[in-house]
Every structure is written in C-alpha cells, then in structure tokens.
Amino acid sequence: MGKKAKVATVIDLRSDTVTRPSPAMREAMARAEVGDDVFGEDPTVNLLQEEVAAIVGKEAALFVSSGTMGNQLAIATQTRPGDEVIASEGAHPIWFEGGAGPALSGVQFQSIGRGGVFTADDVEAAIQPSVYWSPRTSLVCVENTHNRAGGRIFPQSDVLAIAERAKARGLALHLDGARIWNASVATKKSVAELAAPFDTVSVCFSKGLGAPIGSAFCGPRKLVEAARRFRKQWGGAVRQSGILAAAARYALAHNRERLAEDHANAKLLATLLSKARGVTVDLDRVETNIVNVDLDARAEDVVARARANGVAINATAAKRLRAVTHLDVSRADVERAAEVLARAAGGA
Ligand SMILES: Cc1ncc(COP(=O)(O)O)c(C=O)c1O
C-alpha cells in the first residue's frame, strides 16, 4: 500500500506513430513563438512551412493535422467529382482514410501494380477511355515508402517514367510521402530529388520523425492556396498551431538522420525472426523500418501471447503481423522482442 504500482514496459512495435515527444521536443514546443495561424500570423508555422517547402523542393507548403488530410488535399485540389484516381495496391487513401476520397471529393480509385509499386505501363493501361460514360482519370498517387507493402521503397527509375507518362497523358502526380524521410535516408537521395517528379507531396512529422502531430501538403503556390481553403472547410484551420509546428521543426532538425538506426533495427528483427520456427520473413523486402511477418499460427493468437510477454504488435491479416521500428525502440528492445515473438509464433 502507498507504493506506486509497477508499470510493465511494453516494447511497442505496432507503429512508428506511437512515439511520444522527448523532453527536448517538449521544451521546443513550450518556447515556441505563436500567433493566429488563421490570419497567417503564427511565426513558427510560417517558418516550418518555408523550411518544409525548401526540403521538399516545392514552391509552398501548408501545415496540416495529418497525413490523411495531406493526401485528401491532393485529391481535392487535383480532381473533380466523378474522376478516377490511380493508386497502388494497398494504398493508404484506399485502405485507411475512412473513405474520404469518395466522401469529400467524389472520386473513385483504381488500384494497380503489385506489392505497393507499379510501372508507367501499368498507369497507361489503367487510364480510362475519354468517353463520357467512363470516369475521367485525373490523378496518380505514389506511396513512398509503402506502408502496407512493408516500408517498400518505390524505385526512382519507375517514378521518373511514371511522371513522364502522366505528363504526356495530362494526369497530375501526387506523392504520399508520409515516410519519404525513410526512403531518403535509405537511398541516400535527397527528399527534394525523390519529390522532384511530383506535382504535389504530402509528408508526415508524426511517424518516424517522432512529432506528436502534423503533416504538410506541398506543391505549387496556387494549389497550396486552394488547399488552404479546403483545410478551412474541413475544420482544419487552427489558431496558435506554432506549438505543434515547433515539434515538427524539432523533428526535422534532429530526427531524420537517425532513421538509419530504425532501418538497422528492422533488419535485425527480420533476421532474428527469419530463424524462428513457424515464421517466414522476406529479408530482401525489409528496406526501411517496417517488417511484414508471415506466420503458420493465427496472428491474433500470436499477438495475444506477445502482449502477455511485453511486446505489442499488430496483425495485418489472418496470418500476418507487421512490426515497425522507431525512435522509442532500441537495439536491445529488438533483441528481446525477437525472442518473445519467436516463442509466441512457435506456440509457446
Ligand atoms: C503511407 C501513409 N500515408 C498516410 C498516412 C496517414 O497519416 P495520418 O495517420 O497522420 O492521417 C499514413 C499513416 O500511417 C501512412 O502510413
């Protein structure tokens, strides 16, 4: 009695969104200079937007609440109701944005390719004929890295060919770059180089970079201004958001290069798990910070056994788990998690 209950530490591999702001990030938030961003008067938001536009290599950027809003702004500003949007198999806006594309912008999707990637010829084959009874194809979305495909990097040679084809066919091209930071660190190509072929780009600060909230929609000034209006209509224009922008600025300055550690940890986890009974991992597919783990056992049973032993992980299919490394998971955590998961997957 009177003693504090001991809280069991959980190694949380469910997502790179589970990180909590570090004391230094909180300090930066507390010190942020703020103003009313609806009037465009928040100096920290304005600074962040300039910095992000420069990093991504676009004319302008708009600070928004989430990656979902960033993607939906790309759709809203570059399509009309009744249009069709081409995206990868498993693309985030198709699977995980609550049906916002059809709901907010009146578009439908066509998914193409395999394992999160596709080619210029896949795009060509998917373009609807220009007859009035077919939907009008207007936008192509690339996801780099690809979440559902296990952090896969979209080959830049394909991006360049897709961009050329999209331009020739009058289609806009959007990059869902929620984890473009990971792709950049892994390929040693700058974010601006990876983003250059795209008209618009959304990036997230709240995944591997460790900020509590925030994304940016980047592109030509005209589209960013159009997006500002949608953001307001959707209730996403907020006031002293410099407190949040300060966290994003801190994340950009301090947490980008270290993503290489997350990639090494993901590779280590995959390697250790690939030796376990009842587990299959495609090591070549572990390109960044996400590991898809295929099981002989039922995923929900393995999740429950792992949780009981201090490891949180998500099932993404009946016999598949997804593990994500991030800045709150150390190498030692990964070694411990691999042991727990191996035992859980083997039925112990
Ligand atoms: C590839 C990708 N795009 C977009 C998003 C959406 O981000 P948010 O959860 O901030 O809406 C996510 C979230 O995990 C994602 O993985």
The ligand as an SDF file (V2000), in Angstrom:
LIG
                    3D

 16 16  0  0  0  0  0  0  0  0999 V2000
    1.7190    5.9300  -46.1370 C   0  0  0  0  0  0  0  0  0  0  0  0
    0.8020    6.7020  -45.2390 C   0  0  0  0  0  0  0  0  0  0  0  0
    0.1490    7.7580  -45.7230 N   0  0  0  0  0  0  0  0  0  0  0  0
   -0.6760    8.4880  -44.9700 C   0  0  0  0  0  0  0  0  0  0  0  0
   -0.8740    8.1870  -43.6420 C   0  0  0  0  0  0  0  0  0  0  0  0
   -1.8680    8.9940  -42.8550 C   0  0  0  0  0  0  0  0  0  0  0  0
   -1.3330    9.6490  -41.7870 O   0  0  0  0  0  0  0  0  0  0  0  0
   -2.2640   10.1090  -40.5540 P   0  0  0  0  0  0  0  0  0  0  0  0
   -2.3970    8.9090  -39.6690 O   0  0  0  0  0  0  0  0  0  0  0  0
   -1.4670   11.2200  -39.9510 O   0  0  0  0  0  0  0  0  0  0  0  0
   -3.5610   10.5690  -41.1010 O   0  0  0  0  0  0  0  0  0  0  0  0
   -0.1960    7.0850  -43.0720 C   0  0  0  0  0  0  0  0  0  0  0  0
   -0.4020    6.7340  -41.6580 C   0  0  0  0  0  0  0  0  0  0  0  0
    0.1000    5.7600  -41.1570 O   0  0  0  0  0  0  0  0  0  0  0  0
    0.6530    6.3230  -43.9040 C   0  0  0  0  0  0  0  0  0  0  0  0
    1.2890    5.2370  -43.4290 O   0  0  0  0  0  0  0  0  0  0  0  0
  1  2  1  0
  2  3  1  0
  2 15  2  0
  3  4  2  0
  4  5  1  0
  5  6  1  0
  5 12  2  0
  6  7  1  0
  7  8  1  0
  8  9  2  0
  8 10  1  0
  8 11  1  0
 12 13  1  0
 12 15  1  0
 13 14  2  0
 15 16  1  0
M  END
$$$$
